[in-house]
Amino acid sequence: MKKIQLIVLLLLMSGVAVNAQSRITGQVQDENGKSVPAATITLRHAADSAMAKIEMTAADGRFSLDSLKTGDYFVSITSVGFQAVNSKLISLKENIPVQLPAFRLSPEAKAMTGVTVTAKKPMVEMKAGKMIVNVDAAPTNAGSTVMELLEKSPGVTVDNDGNISVKGKQGVMVLIDGKPTYMSNADLAAYLKNLQANQVEQIEIMTNPPAKYDASGNSGIINIKTKKGAIRGTNGNTNIGYTQGVYARINGGLNLNHRSSKFNVFGNYYVGTYEGFNRLSINRRLYEADKETIMRTIDQVSRPHFKGNYHSMKAGADYYFSKKDVIGLVFNGNFNKNDEDPSGRINIRRPDGSLINRLESNANNNRNSQNYAFNLNYKRSIDSTGRELSTDFDYARYVNDNASFLNTRSFDPLGNKLGPDVLLAGDLPSNITIYSGKVDYLHPINKNLKLETGVKASLVSTDNEVNYQRNEGTGWIKDNRSNHFIYDENINAAYAIMSGSLKKFEWTAGLRLENTQAKGHQLSNDSSFRRDYTNLFPNAALSYNLNDKNQFSLSYSRRVARPNYDDLNPFVFFLDSLTYGQGNPYLLPQFTNNIEFSHTFNRFLTTTLNYTQTSDVITELLKQNTAESITYQTKDNLNTMRQLGIAVMINTAVTKWWNTNIYVNVYNNRYQGLYNNDPVDLQFSTLVSSVNNTFTFGKWSSEISGWYRSPSAEGLLKAGHMGALNVGIVRQVFEKKGTIKLGFSDVFRTQVFRGDVRYSDVDVNIHARRDTRQVRLTFTYRFGKKNIAPERRRRSGLEDEQNRIKSGN
């Protein structure tokens, strides 16, 4: 580690000459000579008025358009409440900066009832190694939630539980403004369902993220970038929503921001309730030793019903104690209460279908979770060339207090009760503590080349305990499945990235080094393990702009997916007396190599080819004890997973009032490995498609969207086809400060899961139906000044650790 620190220190201290940059600069003022902040500056090609670049003016009205190619341009300037203006012809020559005279904007002759956008960014842009979704480019995004934006984003799939995958691969990290959300999977889904689209500028989908990000994440990173501005004052929004499916749900939230010359203060609070169900049917065949002759069959139906509430809050402040220095503090808190009362019936049968005996179970699972996180950050803008030094220090704490109770009754084929009830009570506390610190440095070398480098260290400590008590009619005794598991992990990392441009090429190349030291200890049997490994993670991307209609990109990255902390927990979590889940403390990390090649034609048609190879792939398995008719779910390292895929995206305006986005992805997943010394070779080709149509008529807008997934392989489970049709209508009210939206999801109730698992001696069929058909009504109201930054964007040091904390049971 000392060598790594020395190398990075030398990079940070290296003095590199800075050449003069070619750029266009200027300032925007009103008719009285006062600065106009947050004005939109659009650079256009003189030949065809095509957009070349878009920027916004700073607080002093100044703007800078950098890294421009030679040619003839003109600048268009628009701002709310002012008349648009255009500059004269600008002939830009290589390495010769252009300083434009100050622009004076005249106010509109009458108050505006709306803003007419004369030039918009495309809905989707392809960059080297990432895809960018511009939120404001789709008019019906107004009034949507961020979760709805993700559902409509090309290549992104969101299931009914809010789990997110990209191009058929799970393991995605979700960041907001380059930093983690400090939430479990369930809490993150609830938060994104309340976060409004009007707060978001872009969604970056990085299937091959650069080396400055943690190497974790099998399918890459989704970075949600909120809007920023510079106007002083106060603004905010409030929203309330009601959802009705089989059960009703309500939610609401308030977001406030205030900025003065020195301070930027922000905060929000969201609250909501939820309730749902899952009708789960499982049919199993148990075989003799030859794995061909059926010994017995088991059919069971479980009806988990759950309800709860959540509270999410965030508060922070930035203090600008000079033009070059800013320090910030952020607090995040999330609190969730969930009660689940599943009931089930299990029939154990002979091969001819006759009943051997029946089990009935009732359970009560209570989960109370709270997590809170603090981030202290500092940024130093060293000089006008763009050199920056930033630091982040993070602390996060996750506390889960879980309790479970399971009552099982046994009956003979005639319905006579066999013996006393079997009672199992569990107390399952869990605590996770994370400390993290990182330093990042940015050094532009010249107008076409820059260096980024940094270091990071994190410490994670998990303490999980389960205390089971068992009663079979003779009193309570300690169950032998009680356990106490402690896991500690230290990850140290360093990275360096070089990026630049040359004529029609843009490129980036990076290398990240990570050292992991981990140890686990099971106190029940006094067993422990230690791991110490160091890995290199290269990353590279190249894009080529052949002409205005054709752009090509090629990217590669090596990534790691470490086991989630819950998956390492060896404890047993019961669905019923014959079905349970169990962690695996001996899981190893999986390593993935991703290659992608993309072509974009006329900003309308994008085609992407990808190849992924994963070793020691962490796979969800069903294992069983045939003698006791028990099946349990766990994670294990299968040998390899390979994916080949092609994706095609079409984004076009059919008419002035009708926009459509069509996405089709076909991929082939192949899993190979061993289970009980039996070879496993599962291969499946899958088609995923989505269509989103938006219609805009003045203050009214609507959309009709849908998605479909053909049969697929999710690990070793073969999932059947499923899909959904969604419709919605939006109305702008109160001079476009308010938005009312009525939406219907899964109109035909086709989002039903069916799956089969068949390998070695495992033969299971699964059918699940959830509360997916819903109608929801939401109202959002925006107040105060516009274009104020909710907060200063930054990345904290918990990206990897945060995303390895799951929602619990």
Secondary structure, DSSP 4 states (H G I P E B T S, - for coil): -HHHHHHHHHHHH-----PPPPEEEEEEEETTS-B-TT-EEEEEETTT--EEEEEE--TTSEEEEESPPSEEEEEEEE-TTB--EE---EEE-TT--EEPPPEEEPBPSS--SS---SS---SEEEETTEEEEEGGGSGGGTT-BHHHHHHHSTTEEE-TT--EEETTB---EEEETTB-----HHHHHHHHTTSBGGGEEEEEEESS--TTS-SB-SS-EEEEEEP-----EEEEEEEEEEEESSSEEEEEEEEEEEE-SSEEEEEEEEEEEEEEEEEEEEEEEEE-TTSSSEEEEEEEEEE-EEEEEEEEEEEEEEEESSSSEEEEEEEEEEEEEEEE--EEEEEEE-TTS-EEEEEEEEEEEEEEEEEEEEEEEEEEE-STT--EEEEEEEEEEEEEEEEEEEEEEEE-TTS-B-SSPEEEEEEEEEEEEEEEEEEEEEEEEETTEEEEEEEEEEEEEEEEEEEEEEESSS-EEE-TT-EEEEEEEEEEEEEEEEEEEETTEEEEEEEEEEEEEEEEEETTTTEEEEEEEEEEEEEEEEEEEEETTEEEEEEEEEEEEPPPHHHH---EEEEETTEEEE--TT---EEEEEEEEEEEETTTEEEEEEEEEEES-EEEEEEEEGGGTEEEEEEEE-SEEEEEEEEEEEEEESSSSEEEEEEEEEEEEEEEEEETTEEEEEEEEEEEEEEEEEEEETTEEEEEEEEEE-SEEETTEEE--EEEEEEEEEEEETTTTEEEEEEEESTT----EEEEEEETTEEEEEEEEES--EEEEEEEEEEE-SS--SS-----S-HHHHHT-----
